[in-house]
Amino acid sequence: MNLDWGIIWQYRWDLAHGVGITVALTVLTMLIAVPGGIAIMMLRQSRYRVLRGLGTAYVEFFRNVPLILLVYWAFYVLPILTDIQFSAFTTGLVALSLNVSAYNAETIRAGIASIRKGQLEAALAMGMSHSQAMRKVLIPQALRRILPVLASTWVSLFKDTSLVSVIAVGDLAHTALQIRSQTFRVLEMLTAMAAIYWALGYPQAKLVDWIHRKYGVTE
Amino acid sequence: MSASLKPTAPAERAGQQPTIAYDGVVKRFGSLTVLNGVSAEVYKGEVVCLIGPSGSGKSTLLRCTNGLETVDGGRVLFDGGVVPSDQELIRRVRQRMGMVFQNFELFPHMTALDNITVGPTTILGEKAASARERGLALLDKVGLRQKADAFPSALSGGQQQRVAIARALAMNPEVMLFDEPTSALDPETIGEVLNVMKRLADEGMTMLVVTHEMTFARRVADRVLVFDHGRIVEAGPPEQIFENPQQERTRDFLGHLGWNG
């Protein structure tokens, strides 16, 4: 077999640009989806039934729809519904954020449920409102507890951003697949893609483990 | 300090409005009636200890006082007004009552000092610098100024409970509610918490204390309420309760504890 690994070096700047887009998508999605998850979790705990129903509907819908379908939907249907044409990058960001927010909402809800009742009571007994107790006492503790789960979500997200390549966002997957189809170097490009995703994903997972050890709450 | 030096008997309070009044309070958990028509008054500056067997309703009554539990019958009055069940209205009552829990319930993600300042800064809108200064003074008062930057996990049980008392005091409460404050402590740290509480009592704080520490109740309480099966079976000054109990149930209970006066 005739392999040409030089192709990777030759296209290094394109690949690096793709990595940049992938990292940007991951970071921006998480920046939206953590507050988004908190907001949806709060909806689900609202004292108004309509809001609770909305929150539950959101989570159940976006958790159970394939992400790739969501990406296509945001690309083809959303512009028709809203009359706004986003760039491919923004469209991908919207689809990913909708999906990851739903997961984060559930994760944060579980984190808050794991905190013993006395903590909320201590906050309320001082005279805090329910939302002050959430903001100052429950959410900060919950976020520390669920850090390992958020870390897994983060690493999954990092890889799942590859799905936006189907709407031609120039991320790592899209770039690598483009190079493949232009050069017919299938094995080399797929191997390079795997190596780059792994090399970037593994340290991220380790970094979050470390953050967890350093900032985890001890009782 | 002898308890008899303080004005104690409700008769001496004639005409004065009680700080807290329980009027036929009923509380049920499912089919279990935990409080079965409890009536009592607590006056300003009084230390009232609630004693009785586990499950007799004393902690539940304490929790009805600041609305952590809602009553199913009767009413709880604070400063002449009914303690509301509305979540917004009750906040104003809670801000005037401090509560100390059996398991401390310090916020584990905050330092000792932050535990104390979070209430005043969040709820009362006090400036951080002023809250910090008061917080340090309160830590001083409970003998833990050097632990200001320590997290709860680095403190002993007794130290955590003293921080919890300082945290409650930071809101400048008119009443302090203590729910078995020493029950989760190692025997050697119980004394330091009781000393802080005794000093508070000496300063004239109005206190309701659910406790199994009979020596504390005997020495510090102005009045003792004895609970059994959701009712107050006997109420009176500690001399009466511990030396000359009028009710069989009181004698039984104290006898089981090995109390012999």
Interface residues (C-beta under 8 A of the other chain):
Chain A: G118 Q119 E121 A122 A123 L124 A125 M126 G127 M128 S129 H130 Q132 K136 V137 P140 Q141 R144 V217 T218 E219
Chain B: N66 L68 Q87 E88 R91 R92 R94 Q95 M97 G98 M99 F101 N103 E105 L106 F107 P108 H109 V118 G119 T122 I123 F151 P152 S153 R167 A168 M171
